Every structure is written in C-alpha cells, then in structure tokens.
C-alpha cells in the first residue's frame, strides 16, 4: 500500500498562517501518532510532506520573517505501514499541539483526498512542491552543506540518501529542464524556513528547486513520488508533483 494525501483548504476559509514548516510537521506527526505512528530518533524518514502556500509579506529590512498562507498540504509514503497510518487521517485530526491558546495551526476545515494510484514508469517529469535537499560533508568535523548543483555528483548524493532511507540500492538520474535553468540565469536553488529560533529568527535551508525528468527503476520512482526525493522529507523538503 502507498498513499499521497492532499489536504486542501477552502478558498473562502484560508486563514491558516505559518512562519515555517515546523508547525506543519508537528501537526502531521501528531495526527499520525493518533493511528500508531512512532517516530524513530536518528532514523531517516520514509514519508514526506510539502506545503503549497502564498507569501503574505516580502522579507525586507522591516520584516524579520516570512509569513505564508497555507493553501494545500501534501503528505505521503510508499511504506505500507506508514501509508496505512496516513490513510486514516481525518480533518478533525489536523490541529497542531500547542501550549499557547490560539497559537496552534488549525487545518480542520480542510478537504482530504488521495491521489490516483501511481502508474509504474521508469521516467517522469516532475516539479518541486518543496526544494530537494541533499548534502555533502565539507569539513573533518562531519559538518554538511546542501549540494545545489546538478550532474553526476547530485545523482550520487540522491541515490546515497534514498538508499539510507529505504535500505536498498537506488539508481536514479535527475535531468534538469535546461530551458528553465537558462531562463533563470542558472539559479536553481530556493530557501525554506524549517523552524523559528527563540530569538525570532528563522532557520532557512536551501535546496534545489527546478522542473526535471527523473529516470530509474519503476520502484525507485514510486518511492520518490510517494515519500519525497532526497533527505529531510519529514521536515518538508523534496515533495514532488507531476508536470502535465
């Protein structure tokens, strides 16, 4: 069993505002825990999510952080047990635990529906709902930076990350849309706020944000489609959508 669940906010009731992806991750994790989900520390996630949102303010000298109006949340997994848990989520479950009254993210007015079953294929055109994140070590202290280029090295890092997440070999190749890259003057990255620090500053991490073709074994593409591509998918990175 696999699932990709869409959580859509009605146009006339889009009042859910987020500063970062952490609140959405907390909401989804709490909803999944109701149906038996047990997060494992220091283990890569076999599920992922993404957020479609509209910026409410432009980050400027007078604005410490971005605010976004949530339009849609997408969550999914190709792992049978996790997919079964996600399939049980109901609108009434979509309220973030928060000790501050009135401060929690509330998506209980949303409509939920699952995507049609994935059609097995060895190549597909995707775009990013959220940036794709892979990392490489940059010093002897095992500190890692996001890798933001395409090519053979990206494919190696992607496959290494997916192998760590799913416990088997992957052989994916990401082919960027060259027309898009040229039109953007080579800018292929985008930053995403994953949490807000106690001083009010957002922690922003970058990832690749381009349309692309992904090739590989049918099983590899299925896992990327349902569970997200790359690392940090349970923090909101690597959620994909098909190009029409």
N, C-alpha and C positions, 0 to 999 in steps of 0.2 A: 504493500500500500504506500502511495505517495500523495502529497497534497500541496496545493498552492492556494491559500485562502486570501480573498480580497475583503478588506474591511473598508467600506465606503461611507463617508459622511454625507448626509443630505445637504444639498446646496443651501437650503434655507435655514440650516441649523449648524453651520460650520463655525463653531465657537471654540474649538479645541486649539489652544495656542501652546507651542513648545519652544523652549530655548535651546534644546539639544536632543539628541537621540536617546539619552539615558532614560528619560521619562517613559518613552515608548517601550524600550527594552524592559523596564521594570513592570510596566503594565502587562506586557505579553508573558513575561516569566511568571507573574502572579496568576494570570489566567490559566497557564499551562499547569502550574502546581496544583490547581484545583482538581485536575484529572490525572494526577500521578507523576508529573514531571519532577525529577530530582536532579538539579544542576550538579555537575561534577567539576570541582575546582581543578584548574590547570589542565583541563582536557578540552581539545578543540571541539567546537560545536558542529553538530550535523544538521543544524537548522539555521535559518536566517530570516531576516526581515528587511524591508525597505519602506521609506515614507515618501509619499508624493505630497508636497506642501507648497504654499505660496508665501514668499517673504513679505513680512509686514513693514519692515524698516530696512533701510540700507545701512550697513555697518559704516559708521563715519566717526569723526573725531568726537562727536557729541553722543555717540551710541556705543556702549561697552559690548553689546552682544546682539546677535541676530534674534529676531522673533519670527516664527513661522506659523501659519495657519494650516492645520492638517486637513488634507482632502481625502487621502487614502493611505491605508497601511496594508502592506502585502507581507504575509508570513507563510513559510512553507518548509517542508522537509521530505526527503526521499527515504528516510529511515523509517521502517514500518511502525515501530512503537511510538516514535515522536509524531509521525503523521496521524496515527490514531488519536493521540492526545490533542493535537491541533484541531482535528476534525470535530472534536466535542465542544470547542469554544463557542459560547453564545454571546450575544450582545450584552447581556446582563453581567457578564464576567469582566467587561472591559473598563475597569476603573482602577487607576493606579493607587496602590497603598501609599498613604502619606499622612504623617502625624499632624501636619498643619491643615486645619479645616479650610476647605475651599481652594487649596493649592494643588490638588491632585488632577492629573489628566483624566478626563472622563469621555469615553467613546461609546457609551451605552446607547446612544441614539443611532449608531451605525447599522448599515445593512451588510450582512455577511453572505458570501457565496464563493464556491470553489471554482477554480479554472477547469476547463475541459481537460480530459486525460491527455497527457503528453504523447505525441506521436513519435515513435522511435526514429531517430535520424542520426547521421554521422556528420552533419554540418547544418548550422543555423545562423541566422542574422539576429543579433541582439543589440539593444541599447541599455544603458545603465539607469536603473531607478536610483541607485546609490553608487558611489565610486567603488572600484575594485581595488582592494588593498593586498599587496604582498610586500615583504620586507627582505632586506639583506643586512648582514652584520657589517658594521662599519668601524669597530674597534675591538681590541682584545678583551674588553670588559663585557662582551656579549650585548652591547647596545645595538639596536636595529633601527634602520631608517626605511621609510616607504620607498619602494622602487617605482619610478614614474616614467619608464621608457618602454617601448615595445621591442619585439625581436626575440631572438633565441633565449636570451637570459631571462626575460619575462616568462617565457613558456616554461623554462626550467623551474623558476620560483613558483609559478602557479601549480605545476604538477607536484612539486615537493609539498606545497601547502595542502593540496587536495588529498594527497597520499596520507599525510599526517591526520587529516580529519576523518578519512573513511577507511584507513587501514588496508589499502590495496594500491596497486600501481595505477597511475593516470598517464595519458599521453595526449593531452590537449594542446592545440595550437590556436593562438589568438591572432587574427589577421585584422589590423585596424582599417577603418574606412579612410583611405588616403585622401579622398576628395574632402572629407570633413576636416582632417588634420591640416591640410593645406589652407582651407578656408579660415581656420582658427590660428593660422600662423604658427603651427606646431604646438600650441598649448593643449595638452591632453589631460591635465590634472584638475581636480576640484577639491576644496577643503570641506570638511564636515565636522560640525561641533558634536562631540560624543558625550561631553558632560560639562557642567559648570562648577568651577572650583569654589571654595569657601570665600574667596575674595571677590567673587562675581565675574571673574574672567573665564571665558570658555576655553576648553581644551579642543583645539581644532587639528584634525589629522587629515592628510591628503591621500588621495587615491586616483587611479586612472578613471577618466570619465569620457568615453568615446563610444560611438557605434562601431561594431566589429562583427566579423564572422568567426565563429568558433567551430573547430573541427576536432574530431576524435571518435572514440568508440561510442556507440549509442548509450551505453551505461554511464559513461563519463559525462556526456551532455545532459542526460537526465538528472544526474546529481547536481550539476551546476544550475540547471533550470529551477529545480525544486528547493534546493538547500542553499543556494548562493555560491558565487565564484570567489575564490581567494580566502583570506583569513578575516577574522573579526566580524563574521556574518551575523553573530548574535548581538553585535553592537551596532548593526545597521548597515554594514558595508556589503558590497557585492551582489545586491539584488538585481536580477535581470528581467527584461521584458522583451518579447519578440518584436522585431521590426515587421511591419506589414508591407 
